């Protein structure tokens, strides 16, 4: 990752372009949700995922937090100007931001600006980094729900601890990691696990989404496993919203 990119983002000179990826109900191919993915633009106007920026080992914890709050601010600006009450809106959140006063100070204003109820917003986070205290993570999820938001656990299946964290958090939605979906049509163990999770989600009244469906064979395997919702390139690639210059954000 170029040091110049990090410096431009942290100095407020960069440009963020929120991208939107559809989530479909697979049984009838109905659009039910959109996930908002932050992207940064390089000097040539090409969009890049922000994950490598946030994972750059040169970033201090404070700088990582600053970047995530910038990306969140851009996402909520997009929701305020272009979102509607037709679908659910999934917003990615780094768990470390939950520990930041700046996040909780900014969140009420972000929600107030929305043209729809906060209950249509699903805060989606992984437990792979940031907050490792399950009780703390559960408390933060409760605070989000108190504001009317819903909670999703992302990347389920990517780590051994995921199932434990999911049980503790009792999320409104769970998202199966791409590693469970990849070649599921050739790997009966993966297909069986997707089916077991689908039954669990139905019993617990939890929304269940398979991520990273990239071809027809994987789509058919996911549907055969009983997974109700899906997203991935075969269903729709992320498309850009209007790019936004970076604005100052509280930390």
Residue, then its C-alpha position, 0 to 999 in steps of 0.5 A: x500500500x502506497x504511503x502517499x495514499x495513506x497520507x492523503x486519506x488521513x490528511x483529508x485530501x482523498x476521495x471516498x466513493x461508496x459502492x452499493x452491492x445488492x442482496x437478493x432473496x434467492x427463491x424469487x430473485x427479489x432485491x431485499x437489501x443493499x450493502x454499502x462498501x467504502x472505496x477510495x479513489x486513486x489519482x486516476x479515479x480508479x476505485x479501490x477497496x478500503x480493507x487493505x488501507x485499514x489493515x496496513x501494519x503502518x497504521x496506528x490504532x488511532x489512524x485506523x479509527x480515524x479512517x473507519x470513521x471517515x468511511x462511515x461518515x461517507x456511507x451515512x451521507x450516501x444513505x441520507x441522500x440516496x437511500x430509501x425505505x424499500x430495502x434494508x441497508x447494510x453498513x460495514x463497521x470495524x469493531x474498534x470503532x465501537x470503543x471510540x467516543x467519536x463513533x457514538x457522538x456521530x451516530x445520532x446525527x447520522x441517524x437523524x439525517x436518514x430519510x427512513x427509520x433506523x430499523x432498516x439499517x443493519x450494522x455489519x461487523x466481524x469479530x476478527x479484530x478490534x474488540x475481543x471481549x465478548x461481553x463488551x461486544x454484546x453490550x455495544x450490540x445492545x447500544x446499537x439496538x437501543x438506537x433502533x439499528x439491527x446487527x449482523x455478524x459478517x464472515x461467519x465460518x472464517x474463524x473458529x471463534x465465529x460461532x461462539x461470538x455469533x451465539x453471544x451476540x444473537x444477531x439479527x442477520x448472519x452472513x456466511x463467509x465466501x470460504x463456505x460458498x466457494x466450490x460448495x457444489x464440489x464440497x459436500x461438507x460445505x454444502x451440509x454446513x450451509x444447510x445446517x446454518x440455514x436450518x438454525x437461522x430459520x429456527x432462531x428467526x435470523x436472516x441468513x445471507x451467503x456472500x461471495x456467490x460468483x458462478x451459477x454452480x455456487x448459486x445452485x449449491x447455495x439454493x439447494x442448501x436452503x440459504x434464503x438470501x445471497x449476494x455475489x458477483x453473479x447476482x450483481x457487482x458493486x456499483x458506485x454512488x457519487x464520490x465524496x471528498x473526505x470531510x473531518x470526522x470526530x475520533 
